[in-house]
Amino acid sequence: MFSVVKARRWLLVSILGFLVLGSAFTPVASCQQDAGRKVKVRVKPIYPDMAKRMGISGVVRIQATVNASGSVVATKVLGGHPMLINAALDALKRWKYEPASKETTEVVAFDFNNNNE
């Protein structure tokens, strides 16, 4: 028979196992850009600690307006988890693109995940 004490013990062991397994994976954030201007300086976003602890992952897509000299001058979030958006925006604003003859619009996807890839 399954007693309350055994149920609590099973729950505690399950939670501890989840925490140990969860800490075995280092959350990472990678980024991809649609074909467009070449990136000279690419800054990876810092995975927010709260998002790591909560196991939040996903892709944040941002449209960036890049001036002729290669600086990101405006951004528009196209989608993504609210807890990950600011980290992606902070990183993208520090990107530098190759100079061009005119302002361009680029779309960048930041992939926040809990895999060791």
C-alpha positions as CSV (number, residue, x, y, z in Angstrom):
1,M,0.0,0.0,0.0
2,F,1.2,3.5,-0.9
3,S,1.3,5.6,2.3
4,V,1.5,9.4,2.6
5,V,5.1,9.1,3.9
6,K,6.1,7.1,0.8
7,A,4.3,9.6,-1.4
8,R,6.1,12.5,0.1
9,R,9.5,10.7,-0.1
10,W,8.8,9.9,-3.8
11,L,7.9,13.5,-4.5
12,L,11.1,14.8,-2.7
13,V,13.3,12.4,-4.6
14,S,11.7,13.3,-7.9
15,I,12.2,17.0,-7.2
16,L,15.8,16.5,-6.2
17,G,16.4,14.4,-9.3
18,F,14.8,17.1,-11.5
19,L,17.1,19.7,-10.0
20,V,20.2,17.6,-10.4
21,L,19.4,16.8,-14.0
22,G,18.4,20.3,-14.7
23,S,21.8,21.6,-13.5
24,A,23.6,19.2,-15.7
25,F,22.6,21.2,-18.8
26,T,24.1,24.6,-19.3
27,P,21.6,27.0,-20.8
28,V,23.0,28.6,-23.9
29,A,21.8,31.3,-26.4
30,S,22.8,31.2,-30.0
31,C,21.8,33.5,-32.8
32,Q,21.0,33.3,-36.5
33,Q,20.5,35.9,-39.0
34,D,18.5,35.8,-42.2
35,A,20.7,36.3,-45.3
36,G,21.5,40.0,-45.5
37,R,24.4,42.2,-44.4
38,K,27.5,40.6,-43.0
39,V,28.0,40.9,-39.2
40,K,31.4,42.3,-38.1
41,V,30.8,42.1,-34.3
42,R,28.3,39.6,-33.0
43,V,27.5,39.7,-29.2
44,K,25.8,36.7,-27.7
45,P,23.0,37.4,-25.3
46,I,23.3,36.5,-21.6
47,Y,20.7,33.9,-20.6
48,P,18.7,35.5,-17.8
49,D,19.2,33.7,-14.5
50,M,15.5,33.7,-13.7
51,A,14.7,32.1,-17.1
52,K,17.4,29.4,-16.4
53,R,15.9,28.6,-13.0
54,M,12.4,28.4,-14.5
55,G,13.5,26.3,-17.4
56,I,12.3,28.9,-19.9
57,S,13.7,28.5,-23.4
58,G,12.7,29.5,-26.9
59,V,13.5,31.7,-29.9
60,V,13.3,35.5,-29.8
61,R,13.0,37.0,-33.3
62,I,13.9,40.7,-33.7
63,Q,13.9,43.0,-36.7
64,A,16.8,45.4,-36.7
65,T,17.2,48.7,-38.6
66,V,20.9,49.1,-39.4
67,N,22.2,52.4,-40.6
68,A,24.7,52.8,-43.5
69,S,27.7,52.7,-41.1
70,G,26.6,49.4,-39.6
71,S,25.1,50.3,-36.3
72,V,21.8,49.0,-35.1
73,V,19.6,52.1,-34.7
74,A,16.1,50.6,-34.1
75,T,14.6,47.3,-33.2
76,K,11.2,45.6,-33.3
77,V,10.4,42.4,-31.5
78,L,8.7,39.9,-33.8
79,G,8.2,37.2,-31.2
80,G,9.6,35.4,-28.2
81,H,9.2,34.7,-24.5
82,P,8.9,38.0,-22.5
83,M,11.6,36.9,-20.0
84,L,14.1,36.4,-22.9
85,I,13.4,39.5,-25.0
86,N,15.5,42.0,-23.1
87,A,18.6,39.8,-23.2
88,A,18.3,39.5,-26.9
89,L,17.7,43.2,-27.4
90,D,20.7,44.1,-25.3
91,A,22.9,41.9,-27.3
92,L,21.6,42.9,-30.7
93,K,22.0,46.6,-30.0
94,R,25.8,46.0,-29.6
95,W,26.1,44.2,-33.0
96,K,28.1,45.9,-35.7
97,Y,27.4,45.2,-39.4
98,E,29.6,45.9,-42.5
99,P,29.1,49.4,-43.9
100,A,26.6,49.7,-46.8
101,S,25.4,52.4,-49.1
102,K,22.1,52.7,-47.4
103,E,20.1,51.7,-44.3
104,T,18.8,48.1,-44.2
105,T,16.5,45.9,-42.2
106,E,17.7,42.6,-40.9
107,V,15.9,39.9,-39.0
108,V,17.8,38.0,-36.3
109,A,16.7,35.0,-34.2
110,F,18.2,34.3,-30.8
111,D,17.7,30.7,-29.6
112,F,17.7,30.3,-25.9
113,N,17.8,26.6,-24.9
114,N,18.9,24.2,-22.2
115,N,21.1,22.0,-24.3
116,N,24.9,21.9,-24.3
117,E,25.1,22.7,-28.1
